[in-house]
Amino acid sequence: MNWNNVLILILVCMSIFIFSGCLTSEMVEIKVKVDSKIDMTKYKTIAVIDFVDKKTKPNEMNGKIIARMIRQQLKKSKEFQVLEEKNMEFDNPINYEDINDPMVLSAIGRQLDVDAIIVGEFDFYQRYQSVPYITERYSIQTGKYMPEGRSYIRKVYGISLKIKVIDSKTGETIFNYNPRVEEKPEYRSSYALPFTDGTNDPSNFRAIVAKPVMKFVLSLVPHYEKERRYLVK
């Protein structure tokens, strides 16, 4: 028996019933369990190191913000014991060479007495984008308001991230996370005009980092996601 032919026949019959009014269908949302991308069962204690800024003049505060956001999300999962920031003090700041040296990473993991450490680098940048919009201008000749195309310049923020999960005993990278570059227009309060260039809001950095951080943490823990399915009645 050719099961492909049987399946096609069943689908055809269902289609006939649906279109003839014998069956109806509706879109429903169901929860589907998603496994973690790697086996983290032997890594119960984790330390998240402040991220390294790739710029010549690094912004250490942004590196701390990323690490804090990852810690917060990992704690919510309740799958791991996450080392508190106050318990991670180093004689020298962790730099780009350190997070790419397995021996240094292993030494850091042993010093902190954790099963795994999370390290990463980032590049936070901004660019300007021309945005067209339509306004109306009063014409003396016609005595009417006429549509007129204009444009304003808005600031767009972007970030590229590279995150690694490191085995503390060996210094081996057990998971690499390289999401695509994330970009968002500048956040403004409801009182700010779109074509003004006000001071940077700290929410801009947190807003653009939130999505890749969440996806990274979900890669490490089993979780449920909603999927849309057709229900035939």
C-alpha positions in Angstrom: 0.0 0.0 0.0 1.3 3.4 -1.0 0.9 5.5 2.2 1.5 8.8 0.3 -1.5 8.1 -1.9 -3.6 7.2 1.1 -2.6 10.5 2.8 -3.5 12.5 -0.4 -6.9 10.8 -0.6 -7.6 11.6 3.0 -6.7 15.3 2.5 -8.9 15.5 -0.6 -11.8 14.0 1.3 -11.4 16.4 4.1 -11.3 19.3 1.7 -14.5 18.1 0.0 -16.2 17.9 3.4 -15.1 21.3 4.5 -16.1 23.1 1.3 -19.4 21.2 1.1 -20.3 22.5 4.6 -20.1 19.1 6.3 -17.0 20.1 8.3 -15.8 23.5 9.6 -12.3 24.6 10.7 -11.0 27.3 13.0 -7.6 28.5 13.9 -6.5 27.7 17.5 -3.4 28.3 19.5 -1.8 25.3 21.3 1.3 25.1 23.6 4.1 23.0 22.2 7.1 21.9 24.3 10.5 22.9 22.8 13.6 21.2 24.0 16.8 23.1 24.8 19.3 23.2 21.9 22.0 21.6 24.1 22.1 19.2 27.1 22.6 21.4 30.1 21.8 18.8 32.8 25.4 18.7 34.1 25.7 22.4 34.2 23.7 23.5 37.3 25.8 26.4 38.5 26.5 29.2 36.1 28.3 32.6 36.1 27.6 35.3 33.6 30.6 37.5 33.0 30.2 41.2 31.9 30.2 41.4 28.1 33.1 42.9 26.2 32.5 45.9 24.0 34.4 45.6 20.7 34.8 49.4 20.3 38.1 51.1 20.7 36.5 53.1 23.5 34.4 50.4 25.3 31.2 51.1 27.2 31.6 48.9 30.3 28.1 49.8 31.6 26.4 48.3 28.5 28.4 45.1 29.0 27.1 44.9 32.6 23.6 45.5 31.4 23.7 42.5 29.0 25.1 40.3 31.7 22.4 41.4 34.2 19.6 40.8 31.8 20.9 37.2 31.1 21.2 36.5 34.8 17.6 37.8 35.4 16.2 35.5 32.7 18.2 32.5 33.8 16.9 32.9 37.4 13.3 33.0 36.1 13.8 29.6 34.5 14.7 28.1 37.8 16.8 25.5 36.0 20.2 26.8 37.3 21.9 28.4 40.2 23.2 31.7 38.9 26.1 33.4 40.6 25.3 36.8 41.9 27.1 39.8 40.4 28.5 40.8 43.8 30.4 37.5 44.0 32.3 38.1 40.8 35.3 40.3 41.5 38.4 40.1 39.4 41.8 41.7 39.8 41.7 42.9 36.2 38.8 43.4 33.8 38.0 40.6 31.4 39.0 41.6 27.9 38.5 40.4 24.3 41.6 38.1 24.5 40.4 36.5 27.7 37.0 35.5 26.4 38.7 33.7 23.4 41.3 31.9 25.4 40.1 28.4 26.7 42.8 28.3 29.4 41.8 31.7 30.8 38.1 30.8 30.7 38.7 27.5 32.5 40.7 29.3 35.2 37.9 31.8 35.6 35.3 29.0 36.0 37.4 27.3 38.6 38.0 30.5 40.5 34.2 31.1 40.6 33.5 27.5 41.4 30.8 27.0 38.8 30.0 24.4 36.2 29.8 26.8 33.3 30.4 30.4 32.5 28.7 32.6 29.9 30.8 35.2 28.1 30.3 37.3 25.1 31.1 40.4 23.0 28.9 43.1 21.5 28.9 46.0 19.1 26.3 48.7 19.7 26.0 51.3 17.0 23.7 54.0 15.6 22.9 55.2 12.1 20.6 57.8 10.7 17.7 57.0 8.4 15.6 59.2 6.2 11.8 58.6 6.7 9.3 60.0 4.3 5.9 61.3 5.5 3.0 63.2 4.0 1.8 66.6 5.2 -0.6 69.2 3.9 0.3 72.7 2.7 -2.3 75.4 2.0 -2.1 76.7 -1.6 -3.1 80.3 -2.2 -3.6 79.6 -5.9 -6.1 76.9 -5.4 -7.5 77.9 -2.0 -7.1 74.3 -0.9 -4.8 72.1 1.3 -2.5 70.1 -1.0 -0.6 66.9 0.1 3.1 67.4 0.2 5.8 64.8 0.7 8.6 65.5 3.2 11.1 63.5 5.1 12.7 63.6 8.5 15.9 62.0 9.9 15.6 59.5 12.7 18.2 57.6 14.6 18.3 53.8 14.4 20.2 51.7 16.9 21.7 48.3 16.1 23.5 45.6 18.0 25.5 42.5 17.1 26.1 39.9 19.7 28.2 36.8 20.2 27.6 34.6 23.2 29.4 31.5 24.3 28.6 28.9 27.1 31.9 27.5 28.4 32.6 24.3 30.3 34.6 25.4 33.4 36.6 22.2 33.7 37.9 22.2 30.1 37.4 25.7 28.8 35.6 24.1 25.8 32.8 26.1 24.1 29.7 23.9 24.5 27.3 26.4 22.8 27.8 29.3 20.4 25.0 31.8 19.9 25.4 34.3 17.0 22.0 36.0 16.3 21.5 38.2 13.4 22.0 42.0 13.8 19.1 43.6 15.7 18.0 47.1 14.8 15.4 49.4 16.3 14.4 53.1 15.8 15.2 55.4 18.7 12.7 55.3 21.5 11.0 58.6 22.2 8.4 59.6 24.8 4.9 60.6 23.6 5.9 64.2 24.0 8.9 64.1 21.6 8.5 65.1 18.0 9.7 62.5 15.5 12.1 64.9 13.8 13.8 66.1 17.0 17.2 64.7 18.0 16.9 64.5 21.7 19.2 63.0 24.2 19.6 59.2 24.2 17.2 57.3 26.4 18.8 54.4 28.4 15.7 52.4 27.3 17.1 52.2 23.8 19.9 49.8 24.7 17.8 47.6 26.9 15.0 47.4 24.3 17.3 46.3 21.5 19.1 43.7 23.6 15.9 42.2 25.1 15.0 40.0 22.1 18.4 38.3 21.5 18.9 37.8 25.2 15.5 36.1 25.6 16.2 33.8 22.6 19.6 32.9 24.0 18.2 31.8 27.4 15.4 29.9 25.7 18.0 28.0 23.8 19.3 26.7 27.1 16.1 25.7 28.9 13.1 23.5 27.8 10.0 25.7 27.4 6.6 26.0 25.8 5.8 28.0 22.7 2.4 28.8 21.2 1.7 27.5 17.7 -1.3 28.1 15.5 -3.1 25.0 14.2 -6.2 24.3 12.2 -8.9 22.5 14.2 -11.4 20.6 12.0 -14.9 20.1 13.4 
